Amino acid sequence: GGDHTITYPILQAVAEKHGPVGLVHVDAHTDTGDRALGEKIYHGTPFRRCVEEGLLDCSRVVQIGIRGSSYDPDPYKYCRDQGFRVVPADECWRKSLVPLMGEVRTQMGDKPAYISFDIDGLDPAYAPGTGTPEIAGLTPVQALEIIRGCKGLNIVGCDLVEVAPMYDVSGNTALLGANLLFEMLCVLPGVKTR
């Protein structure tokens, strides 16, 4: 829970211990804006702030499921200029993400990595309980493929953000979020799952 702003201070603490980290970021949005309503810190800016402070190893950042509206004619330019790999949602439609995660594991190598999962990376048909839903997102199966595909990485932390239960009377968003967090715990280094 919490909005994506929370990842910024977490990554400050993580980088203090581990240095710049790789990032597996699942989201409908890149969260690399510069400002909103005059503020530099809000849920759409955490990863720009992290880049500015040297908290991320930009050659090991992958953003998956990105889509939705933008105020910029080239909304992924900042990310690509930093060296991020951006995987828009339409590149994920109708297919397994197991091959992608093989590439991501190679990209991350054995250096410290962090998982940040915004529930709006999933299609609102599955997870409507979020503040900024965007249609045409990932499926729960693809979410599991991404998280389970992180097994073996040197994961030093993870989060799941932007769950807003009051926007989902069914409770499915919170259930999905809790299950995805459990899956993240299962891929942490040293966890035995069999």
C-alpha positions in Angstrom: 0.0 0.0 0.0 1.0 3.7 0.1 1.6 5.7 -3.0 4.8 5.4 -5.1 6.5 8.3 -3.3 7.4 5.8 -0.5 9.9 4.0 -2.8 12.2 7.1 -2.9 13.2 7.1 0.8 13.4 3.3 0.8 15.9 3.4 -2.1 17.9 6.2 -0.3 18.3 3.7 2.6 19.0 0.7 0.3 21.6 2.7 -1.7 23.3 3.8 1.5 24.0 0.2 2.3 24.4 -1.4 -1.2 25.3 1.5 -3.5 23.3 2.1 -6.7 20.9 -0.8 -7.3 19.2 -2.3 -10.3 15.4 -1.9 -10.5 12.6 -4.1 -11.8 9.7 -1.6 -12.0 6.2 -2.7 -12.9 3.8 0.2 -13.5 1.4 1.9 -15.9 3.6 5.0 -15.6 7.3 5.7 -15.6 7.1 7.9 -12.5 9.9 10.0 -13.8 8.1 13.3 -13.9 9.8 16.4 -12.7 7.0 18.2 -10.9 3.3 18.2 -10.2 1.4 21.2 -8.9 4.8 22.8 -8.2 6.0 19.9 -6.1 9.2 17.9 -6.9 8.2 15.0 -4.6 5.0 13.1 -5.4 4.0 9.7 -6.7 4.9 10.5 -10.2 8.5 11.7 -9.6 10.3 9.1 -7.4 12.5 7.6 -10.0 13.6 11.0 -11.4 14.7 11.9 -7.8 16.5 8.5 -7.5 18.4 9.2 -10.7 19.4 12.7 -9.6 20.7 11.3 -6.3 22.6 8.4 -7.9 20.5 5.7 -6.2 19.9 3.6 -9.3 22.3 1.8 -11.6 20.5 3.1 -14.7 22.0 0.4 -16.9 20.1 -2.1 -14.8 16.6 -0.5 -14.7 13.7 -2.1 -16.5 10.2 -0.7 -16.5 7.5 -3.2 -17.5 3.8 -2.5 -18.4 4.2 1.2 -19.1 1.2 2.8 -20.9 -1.5 5.4 -20.4 -1.9 9.0 -21.0 0.9 11.5 -21.0 1.5 15.3 -21.3 4.6 14.6 -23.4 4.7 13.6 -27.1 7.6 11.2 -26.2 6.8 10.1 -22.7 9.7 7.5 -22.5 12.5 9.8 -23.7 13.7 10.7 -20.2 13.9 7.0 -19.2 15.7 5.9 -22.4 18.1 8.9 -22.1 19.0 7.5 -18.6 19.7 4.1 -20.1 16.5 2.4 -18.7 14.9 -0.4 -20.6 11.2 0.5 -21.1 8.8 -2.3 -22.0 5.4 -0.8 -22.9 2.3 -2.8 -22.1 1.5 -3.4 -25.8 4.8 -5.3 -26.1 3.4 -7.7 -23.4 -0.1 -8.3 -24.8 -1.1 -11.8 -25.6 2.2 -13.4 -24.5 4.2 -15.0 -21.7 6.8 -12.8 -20.1 9.0 -15.7 -19.2 11.4 -14.9 -22.1 11.5 -11.2 -21.1 12.4 -12.1 -17.6 15.3 -14.3 -18.8 16.7 -11.1 -20.5 16.0 -9.1 -17.3 18.0 -11.6 -15.2 20.9 -11.3 -17.6 20.7 -7.5 -17.4 20.6 -7.5 -13.6 23.4 -9.9 -13.1 24.4 -10.7 -9.6 24.5 -7.1 -8.3 21.9 -5.8 -5.9 18.4 -5.2 -7.3 15.1 -3.9 -6.1 11.5 -4.7 -7.2 9.0 -2.0 -7.2 5.5 -3.1 -8.2 2.7 -0.5 -8.7 -0.6 -2.3 -8.7 -1.8 -0.1 -11.6 0.7 -2.0 -13.8 -2.2 -4.6 -13.9 -5.3 -4.0 -16.0 -8.1 -2.4 -13.9 -10.3 -5.4 -14.8 -8.1 -7.3 -12.2 -7.0 -4.4 -9.9 -9.5 -1.5 -10.0 -8.6 -0.3 -6.5 -5.9 2.2 -7.4 -5.8 6.0 -7.8 -4.6 6.1 -11.4 -6.1 3.1 -13.3 -5.1 2.7 -17.0 -6.8 0.3 -19.4 -4.9 -2.4 -21.4 -2.5 -3.5 -18.6 -0.9 -6.7 -17.6 -2.7 -9.8 -16.3 -2.2 -11.5 -12.9 -0.5 -14.4 -14.7 2.1 -12.0 -16.2 2.6 -10.4 -12.8 3.5 -13.8 -11.4 5.8 -14.4 -14.4 7.6 -11.2 -13.6 8.0 -11.8 -9.9 8.8 -15.5 -10.2 11.3 -14.5 -13.0 13.2 -12.5 -10.4 14.1 -15.6 -8.5 17.9 -15.9 -8.4 18.5 -12.2 -8.5 20.3 -10.5 -5.7 17.1 -8.8 -4.4 17.8 -6.4 -1.6 14.3 -5.0 -1.2 10.9 -4.8 -2.7 7.6 -3.0 -2.5 4.0 -3.1 -3.8 2.3 0.3 -3.9 -0.8 2.2 -4.9 -3.4 -0.2 -3.6 -6.5 1.8 -2.7 -9.1 -0.6 -1.3 -11.8 2.0 -1.1 -11.9 2.1 -4.9 -12.7 -1.7 -5.1 -15.8 -2.9 -3.3 -15.0 -6.5 -4.4 -11.7 -6.6 -2.4 -9.9 -8.2 -5.3 -7.2 -5.5 -5.6 -6.1 -6.0 -2.0 -6.2 -9.8 -2.4 -4.1 -9.6 -5.6 -1.7 -7.2 -3.9 -1.3 -9.4 -0.9 -0.6 -12.5 -3.1 1.9 -10.6 -5.2 3.8 -9.5 -2.0 3.8 -13.1 -0.8 5.3 -14.0 -4.2 8.0 -11.3 -3.8 8.9 -12.7 -0.3 9.3 -16.1 -1.9 11.9 -14.9 -4.5 14.1 -13.2 -1.9 17.6 -14.7 -1.7 17.9 -17.7 0.6 14.1 -18.4 0.8 13.4 -22.1 0.3 10.1 -22.6 -1.7 10.2 -26.4 -2.1 
